Amino acid sequence: MGAKTKVAGWITLGLVAGALTTMQLTATARNPSAALPLEELQQLAAVFGMVKSDYVEPVDEKKLITDAIGGMVAGLDPHSQYFDKKTFKEFREGTSGRFVGVGIEIGMEDGLVKVVTPIEGSPAFRAGLKSGDLITKIDDSFVKGLTMDQAVKKMRGEPNTKVMLTVFRKAESRSFPVTITREEIRVQSVRSKVIEPGYAWLRVSQFQDRTVEDFATKLNDLYKQDPALKGLVLDLRNDPGGLLEASVAISAAFLPKDVTVVSTNGQIAESKAVFKANPEFYTRRGSDPLKKLPEALKNVPLIVLVNEGSASASEIVAGALQDHKRATIMGSQTFGKGSVQTVRQLSPDTALKITTARYYTPSGRSIQATGIVPDVWLDETAEGNVFAAIRTREADLEKHISSGQGPEVKDPAREKAREEALKKLEEANANAKDKDKAPKPLPEFGSAEDFPLQQALNRLKGKTVLASKTQTERKPEDTKTN
């Protein structure tokens, strides 16, 4: 089984902005004979005692210890994390793609929750919610002023409990209440459609437990609809990552058997591995979901769309297909999440996620804090970029680790441009008396107004591509060592 025997269970690489990017390896003792820093441990014990005895009010000892562990781990890098009972449950929901809620994919518009699409078969779907609906209240709480995470938490809950949503439907200029009973939802991480005869679009929004099976099903459906596909667009924009096995599988669907997809390297032996385009590196249930895919998939002209929100597992796919010259990468420079985290369970309800390695593309590139540079640069819209400059990337995060491939040079112009873009956007929103003049949300991915998708189709057809005239490669930046 090669490297596979070294890897146990969940192997994942990356979620940005609170993301799931982990790689769980078999537990191994770490220098058990190494001397502990006794003086510092005595100080820790002394501080613990002082806080317990001298603080203005009594404190819970268990909470003090939990906070100490959390602070120690958080000080390492942006992706190492201590999971308490609540956060470990949320993490497992994220990797499995299952949660209890109403079943809608959402965005934000004018401070309200916008229904991007109801998940087919979900309680929200059965209740008649539609794309474009705006949720103004969740039970008795007004949505205005809530963050997206806060709104999501209010809509989630226990199975068979009810939540009342107040919905404004623009097309009908009316508001109405909808009471929905929560149930377990399985996130649809893969969407697809034939855009026009001969050309199809397939989007992976996150690499989850069932992504590979859904990916294979969607691809087979596309070929049933149009057996003579002349081009395919694989859309990985804003895909924050997820299970490494899924990224290896999706890469393998397009690549020759046994070529390298990604390698990892770190301090411990288990972190040194090479993953190839072979079922032994991505199957966990004994069967290969890709086995029945059309042979034509290995040669169909392929475009991969990426942007600043494409991270970790999605960068693995883009990097592998780029290095093997199997696809043209179009869009913007990706997030730059090139580190690997291992999840080690501490108890039935708690775990530690800790950075254990960097990963490398087949040619040996580390993209940590740099990202995948596209072959063809594209703006977000025909008018240019609206939100790209203000998106956070790995190099913007405090304590991010370096690429490990030579010195990094700080680019002060990058942060200045980001601050100016954010200020300009805020001013435009504040000064626009007419809402039509304010910056508009970007069109839904896969829609007829999706500018990068239209350019990808032009590339496949041999037509003129409106490439970006302003975007340039973002060089690696200095890292903080504190």
N, C-alpha and C positions, 0 to 999 in steps of 0.2 A: 504493500500500500504506500510505500515511500513516506512523504511528508504527512500524508493523511493520518498515519498511525500516531503521529505526535500531536494531532489537534483533536481536542475533545469538545464536542457539542457546538455551542454557538460561536461562530466566527464572524465578526462584523467589523466594518471599517467605516465609520463615520457619520455623524449627524452634526450639522453646523447649527449654531444658535440653539444650543441645548440638545445637541445631536447624539444619535446612537452610533458610535463608531467604535466597536470593540472587537477584540480577538481573544477568545477564551482558550487558553492552553492548559495542558495538564499541570497540576500543582507540583512544584519541586521545592525542596528546602533551599534556602538562600544562606549560604555561609553560616551554618549554625554555630561554628566555633568563633566567629568574629566577635571581638570585644565590644560591649555596649558602652556608649558614652555616659558613664555613671554620674558625672557631675551635672550634666544637662538633665538627666532623668530625675535627679534629686531636686533640681530647680522646678521641674514640671510638677513634682509631687508637692513642693513647697507652695507653689502658686495655687494648686488645686486646694490645698488646706486653707490658705488665706481667703480664697474666694468663698469657700464653704463656711468659714467661721466669721469673716469680717464684712461680707457683702451686706448691703442695706436691708435685704430681706432674704429669707431662706431660699436656697436654690436646689434643684433636683440633681443629685449626684450623677445619675445616668445621663441626664441631658448635658452636664458638663463634660463628661467623657466623650459623648457623641459629638459635641461641638469641637472638642479638641482633635478628634480623629478627622472630622470634616475639614477643619482649618489646615491640618498638616497636609492632607491630600490636595486640597485646593491650591496650596502654595506651590505645587509642583509645576503644573501647566494647565491650560484651559480645559483639557479633556479628561484628566484624572478626577475621579469623584467617589465619595463614600455614599452608598445607597442605604438610607434607612428604610423602614418598612414601606412607607408611602412611595418614595422615589424608586425603589426597586420594583414595586408593582407597576408603576408607570413605565419604567424601562422595559419590562417584560411585555407589556401591552404594545409598546412601540415596535419591538422586534417581531412579535407574533402577528401584528396587524389586526389584533382583536381588542375590542374595548366595549364597554356598555355605554350606549348613548342613543341619539335619535337617528344618526346615519346621514349626515350631510358633509360634503366638502365645502369649506367656507373660505372667504376672504373678508377684507374690510373695505367699506366704501362710505365716505362722509361720516366716519365714526360709528357706523352700524355694521352688524354682521351681514355679509352678503352670501347668499346661497350660490355657490359656484355650480354645484350639481348635487341632487339627492342621490345617494347610493342605491342602485337598483335593488328592489325587494326590501329595503329598510323601512322602519316605521315612518320616517319622514316622506319617503317615496309613496307609501300607501296613503299617507295623510294628504297628499296632493301638493306638497311644496314643489316649487319650480325654480329653475335656474334664473337668477336675477332678483328673486325675492329678497327683501331686506327685513331682518329681524330687529325690531325696535325694543322689545322687552322679553326677558326670560323670567317667568313667574312674575314676581313683583319688582324685579330689578330692571331699571332702564339700561340699555346696552351702551348708550352714549356715555363715554368716559371710561368704559372698561377696555382693557387690552384684549387681544384675541385669546390669549391663554386664559384670562379670567372668564371670558364668555364661554370658552370650551368647557372649563371646569363646572360652570353652572348648568350646562346642558348635559353633562355626563352624570352618572349616579349609579344606583343599584338597579339590578334587573327588576322589571315589573313595577317600577315607580313611575310616576307621571310628572311631566313638565309642561307648562303652558307657554307657548311662544306667541307673541304678538307680531304679526307679519304685515309688512306693507308691500303691496304688489303694484309696481309702477304702471304696468300695462293697463291695469283696471282702476288706478287712482283710488285705491281703497285699502284700509287696514282691517284685519280680522284676527281673532284668536284661534289657535290650533292647540289642542291638548294631545300630547303624544306619550305613549307608554314606552319607556326605555327598554332596550333589549341588547343582547350581544351583537355587535356589528363586526363584520370582516371588511377591512379597508380594501378597496380595489386599487392596487398599486400599478396596474397596467391598463392603459386605454389604447384603442386603435381604431382606424377607419381608412377605407379607400377614399382618397381625396378626389381623385379623378381617374379615369381608366389608365391603368399602368403604373400608378403612383400611390403609395400608402404611407401613413404616418402611424408610428407606434411610440407611445410615451410611457416611460417608467418613472413614477413619482417618488418611489423609495424601494430599497431592496429588502423585502421582508420575507417571512417564512414561506409564503406560498407564491412569491413573485415569479419564480422559475416556471412553476406549473401554469400560472396565469399567462405568462409570456408565451409559452409554447401553444397554449390554447388560442390566444389572440392571433399569433402568426399563422397557425393552421387555418383559422377563420378567414384571414386576409387572403390566403392563397386559394381558398374555396371560392371567395368572391371574385378574385381575379388571378387565375393560374399563371398568367403571363406578365407578372409584375416586372416593370422596367427600372424601378427605383424605389428605395425605402428610406424614410427619414426616421432615425432613432432619436427621440427627444429626451434629453437628460437635464434640461434646464430646471434649476431649483430643486434638483434631486439631492437631498442631503446625505445619502449613503444608506448604510444598513448592513445586511449580512454579506460577508466576503464571499461565501459559497455562491450566493446568487450572482454577484458580479463576475465571478469566474465562469459560471454557467452561461451567462448572457454573452460574454466575450467568446466562449467556446462555440456558441451557436453560429458564429460568423467566421471563425478561424479554422485553419487546418488542425487536425488532431495532434496532440502532444506538444504544440508550441508553447512557450512560456507566456503566461498571462500576467503574473505579478510575483515578486519575491519580497521577503521580509527579512530584516536583520536587526538584532538587538543584543543585549548583554547575555541573556540566558539561552541555553541550547535550543529550547523549544521554539524560540522566536526566529530562528534561522531556518527558513523554508522557501521552497519554490513551488508555485501552483501552476499547473499546466492545463491545457485544453483537453481534459480527459475526465470521464465521469467519476473516477476515483477521487478527484479533488473537489467535486461539488455535490455528489449525491449523498443524502443522509437517510433516505427511506428505502434504499435497495434498488430502486428503479430509476432509469434515466428519463426525465421528462422531455429531453431534446431528441430522443431516439427516433421519433416519427416525424420530425420536421422535414419539410421538402429539401431535397438536395440542392435545389436552385438557390437556397438561402446563402450558401457558401460563396456564391459569385454575384449575387444581385448588387448593383451599384448602391452604395450606402453613404448617407450623410449622417453625422452625429451632431446634434445641436447642444451646445453647452453655454453656460453663463457664469456669473460670479457666485451663484448659489449652487452650482454643481460641485459636490464635495465627496471626497473619500471614495466610497465604492463606485460612484459614477465616474470619478476621475480614473479609477482603475480600468474601467471599460474603455473610456476615451483614450487613455494612454496606451493600452494594449492594441486597440484597433489602429491608432496612429502609428505606433512603432512598427507594426507589421504591414503598414501601408494598405490596410484593408478598407479604410474609410477616410473620408475627408471630414475633418473636424471644423465646424463653423460656429461662430458666436463670439463670446468674450473669454478672456482668461479666467480659468476656474478658481475655486475657493483656495486651494492649496493645502488641503488636509491630508498630509502624507504620513501621519503617525498611526501606530497600531495600539489599541487598548485591549487588555486582558481583563475579563470579568471573573473574579474569584469570589465564590459564595462563602460568606463568613458564618451564616446561620440560615435557617429556613427562610428568614425574612430580610436579611441584610447581605450586602456584598460590597466588594471594592472593585472599582474600575480604574486600572492603572496603565499608563503608557509603558509599553514594553519593547517597541520596535519602530523602525521606519519602514515604509514599503517603497518598492522601486518598480518602475515600468520595465518591460522586457529588455530595453536597451541599457538599463542600469540607471535611469534618471530618478533622482529623488525630487518629488514635487512639493515637499514640505515647505510651506510659507511662500511658494512661488505659483504652483498650479500648472495646468496644461495650457499651453499657448495654442490657440486655434490656427489651423492652416489658412482660414479665411475669416477676417474680422467682420463682424456684423454689429450694427447698432440695434437698439431695441425697437425703434420705429423708423419710418421713412424720414422723419424730421430730426432724428438723432437720438441720443440717450437722455432719458428723463431721470431714472432712478439708479442707473448703474454706478455712478460715482459715489453714491452714499451708502452702498451696500457694504457691510462689514465682511472682511475676508480674514483668513487665518493670520496673515501678517499684521492685522490690526489688533489682534487679541493680546492682552497682557500675558507675559510669561510663555509665549509660544516658543517651541523648540526650533532650532535651526535645521536646515536641510542636511547638514553633516557633509556637504560637498563644497568645501572652500569657504572663504570669508564672505560675509554679507555686507552690502553697502546700504546705508540708510538713504532713503529718497525723501527729503523734506517736502519736495514739490507735491508728492502724493497726498500727504495729509492736508496740505494747504488747498489743493484742488477739491478734496473731499469736503472740507469745511465750507468752501465757497459754493459748491454745488448744493449742500444742505441749506445754507443761508438763502440762496436764490430760490430754492423750492419752497421754503417756509414763507418768504416774502411774496412769492406768486400766489400761494394759498391765502395769505392774510389780506392781500390787496385786491384780490379778484372779487369785486362786488357781484359780477355775473359769474355764476358757477360754470358757465360754458367756457369761460376764459381761464379757469383754474386748470392746473395740470390734471389730466385725466388718467385713471388707472389704465394699466396696459391691457390690451385685448387678451381674452382667454387663449391659452395655448391650444393650437389646433384649429382655431377659428379662421374664417376667411380674411380677417383683419390682422392675422399674425404675420408681421413683416418678416422676421427671421425665417419662418417656415416657408413663406413665398420665395425667399432668396434661395433656400435649400432646394426647392423644387426647380427653380431656374437653373441651378447648378446641375441637377440631374438631367435636365432637358438640353443642356448645352447652350442655354440662353445667358444673356448678360446678368451678372450679379451686382447688385448695388452694395459694394463692400464699404465698410466704415473708412472715412478719411481722417478720423481724429484719434481712434484708439491705437495705443501702442503697448508693447510688452511691458508689464510691470516687473522690475528686477527684484531679486531677493532683498529684504531689508534686515537691518540689524536686529538682533534678538536681545531681550533683557535676560540677565543671568541671575537676577535676584529671586 
